[in-house]
Amino acid sequence: MEKQIKDQIRQIDELKEQIYEHENKNSELDIKMEDQKNVFSDQIQDLKKELTKAKDVEAEVTKKYEALKKKYDSDSQLQKKQLENDKQANESRIQELEQQLKETQDTFELAKQSWIKEEAVLRQKHEFATF
């Protein structure tokens, strides 16, 4: 019976040793898990900071884009109006020049007819004078 007790004590000691080893492994794993948790926590914080910066940059770029778009729209409207005014001014100028050209042509034609008549009269006088 003594041998049985000694065997049971030995088994208890072995089990206690196994429990101790398992507790040590668990402690090591707990420390590793805590370290990994801290690493992940730091990474999450860094990613949150990067996300905040990216959102700020996006908001700034969007604001600049909206301002540029507004300026572009305003400038293009102004240019469109200016070009339309220039077109109307050019059309008006063309009409004036066409009117002046017609008047000049009419004046020239009248003068040409007058010169032809004058030439005919002068030839007639010249022929009459040479007889």
C-alpha positions as CSV (number, residue, x, y, z in Angstrom):
1,M,0.0,0.0,0.0
2,E,2.9,2.3,0.7
3,K,4.0,1.8,-2.8
4,Q,0.6,2.8,-4.1
5,I,0.7,6.0,-2.0
6,K,4.2,6.8,-3.3
7,D,3.0,6.2,-6.9
8,Q,0.0,8.4,-6.4
9,I,2.2,11.1,-4.8
10,R,4.6,10.8,-7.7
11,Q,1.6,11.1,-10.1
12,I,0.3,14.1,-8.2
13,D,3.8,15.7,-8.3
14,E,4.0,15.0,-12.1
15,L,0.5,16.5,-12.6
16,K,1.5,19.5,-10.4
17,E,4.6,19.9,-12.6
18,Q,2.4,19.7,-15.8
19,I,0.0,22.2,-14.3
20,Y,3.0,24.5,-13.5
21,E,4.3,24.1,-17.0
22,H,0.9,24.8,-18.6
23,E,0.4,27.8,-16.3
24,N,3.9,29.1,-17.5
25,K,2.9,28.5,-21.1
26,N,-0.4,30.2,-20.5
27,S,1.3,33.2,-18.9
28,E,3.7,33.4,-21.9
29,L,0.8,33.2,-24.3
30,D,-1.1,35.8,-22.3
31,I,2.0,38.1,-22.5
32,K,2.3,37.5,-26.2
33,M,-1.4,38.1,-26.7
34,E,-1.2,41.3,-24.7
35,D,1.8,42.5,-26.8
36,Q,0.0,41.6,-30.0
37,K,-3.1,43.4,-28.7
38,N,-0.9,46.5,-28.0
39,V,0.7,46.3,-31.5
40,F,-2.8,46.1,-33.1
41,S,-4.1,48.9,-31.0
42,D,-1.2,51.1,-32.0
43,Q,-1.8,50.2,-35.7
44,I,-5.5,51.0,-35.3
45,Q,-4.6,54.4,-33.8
46,D,-2.1,55.1,-36.6
47,L,-4.7,54.0,-39.2
48,K,-7.3,56.3,-37.6
49,K,-4.9,59.2,-37.7
50,E,-4.1,58.5,-41.4
51,L,-7.9,58.2,-42.1
52,T,-8.5,61.5,-40.4
53,K,-5.7,63.2,-42.4
54,A,-7.0,61.6,-45.7
55,K,-10.5,62.9,-44.9
56,D,-9.1,66.4,-44.2
57,V,-7.1,66.3,-47.4
58,E,-10.2,65.1,-49.3
59,A,-12.3,67.9,-47.8
60,E,-9.7,70.5,-48.7
61,V,-9.3,69.1,-52.3
62,T,-13.1,69.1,-52.6
63,K,-13.3,72.7,-51.4
64,K,-10.6,73.8,-53.8
65,Y,-12.4,71.9,-56.6
66,E,-15.7,73.5,-55.8
67,A,-14.0,77.0,-55.8
68,L,-12.3,76.3,-59.1
69,K,-15.5,75.0,-60.6
70,K,-17.4,78.0,-59.5
71,K,-14.6,80.3,-60.9
72,Y,-14.6,78.4,-64.1
73,D,-18.3,78.6,-64.5
74,S,-18.3,82.3,-63.7
75,D,-15.4,83.0,-66.1
76,S,-16.9,80.9,-68.9
77,Q,-20.3,82.7,-68.5
78,L,-18.5,86.0,-68.6
79,Q,-16.5,84.9,-71.7
80,K,-19.7,83.6,-73.4
81,K,-21.4,87.0,-72.8
82,Q,-18.4,88.9,-74.0
83,L,-18.1,86.7,-77.1
84,E,-21.8,87.2,-77.8
85,N,-21.4,90.9,-77.4
86,D,-18.4,90.9,-79.7
87,K,-20.4,88.8,-82.2
88,Q,-23.2,91.3,-82.2
89,A,-20.8,94.2,-82.5
90,N,-19.1,92.5,-85.4
91,E,-22.4,91.8,-87.1
92,S,-23.4,95.4,-86.6
93,R,-20.0,96.5,-88.0
94,I,-20.4,94.2,-91.0
95,Q,-23.8,95.7,-91.7
96,E,-22.4,99.2,-91.5
97,L,-19.5,98.3,-93.8
98,E,-21.8,96.6,-96.3
99,Q,-24.0,99.7,-96.2
100,Q,-21.0,102.0,-96.8
101,L,-19.8,99.7,-99.5
102,K,-23.2,99.8,-101.2
103,E,-23.3,103.6,-100.9
104,T,-19.7,103.8,-102.3
105,Q,-20.6,101.5,-105.2
106,D,-23.8,103.5,-105.9
107,T,-21.8,106.8,-105.8
108,F,-19.2,105.3,-108.1
109,E,-21.8,104.0,-110.5
110,L,-23.4,107.5,-110.6
111,A,-20.1,109.1,-111.1
112,K,-19.2,106.6,-113.8
113,Q,-22.4,107.3,-115.6
114,S,-21.7,111.0,-115.2
115,W,-18.2,110.6,-116.6
116,I,-19.5,108.6,-119.5
117,K,-22.0,111.4,-120.3
118,E,-19.3,114.0,-119.9
119,E,-16.9,112.0,-122.1
120,A,-19.6,111.8,-124.8
121,V,-20.3,115.5,-124.6
122,L,-16.6,116.3,-124.7
123,R,-16.1,114.0,-127.8
124,Q,-19.0,115.5,-129.4
125,K,-17.6,119.0,-128.8
126,H,-14.2,117.8,-130.0
127,E,-15.7,116.3,-133.2
128,F,-17.7,119.5,-133.7
129,A,-14.6,121.6,-133.1
130,T,-12.5,119.6,-135.5
131,F,-15.0,120.0,-138.4
